[in-house]
Amino acid sequence: MNPVFRAASESATDMWVMGAMTAVFLAFFIGWTLWAWWPSNRQQMVDAARIPLDDDGE
């Protein structure tokens, strides 16, 4: 068997791990995005966005 085909078949057996990790990271990203855009977090995000613009003499 061609070594390239052998390597491809060996890596293809573990692709379910990559698919599961992609699903986990996608779910985490969607959750994080929803949390950031949730209306109850609006003031916290506005305050965080103003930090670089605040000049409090430090």
N, C-alpha and C positions, 0 to 999 in steps of 0.2 A: 504494500500500500504506500502511496505517495506520502511523505512526511507532512506535507502541507495539509492534505486531506485528513490525516490522522490528528493533527493539531486542531483542525477545525471541528472535527467530530468530538474531541475531548472537551473543547471549550463550549460546544453547543449543549452539552449535558448539564452544564452549570448555569445556563442562561436564566433559569427560573429564579435564581438568587438575584440576578441583576434586575429582572422584572419586578420582583417583590420590593427591592430597594427603591426602584423608580416609583412604585405605587406609594410607598411610605413617604418618600420625600415630596411627592406631589400632594399628598394629603396634608403634610406638615405645612407646605407653602400655602395651600388654600386656607387652612386654619389660621395661619399667621396673617394672611391678607385680610381675612374676615375680621379678625381681632383688631387689626390696625384701622379698618374702615368702619368699625362699629360705632354708632352715634354716641354711646356713653364714653368712648375714649377720645372724642374730638378735642376737648380742652387740653388733655394731656399731650396730644400730638401737636397742637398749636403751641403750647408752652415749650415743647422740645424743639420745635422748628425755630423758635425765637432765640434760643440759647446763643448762637453765634452773633446775633445782632445786639444782644444786651451788653451795654457798657456800664458796668457797675464799679469801675475804677480799680479793678484788680490788675 
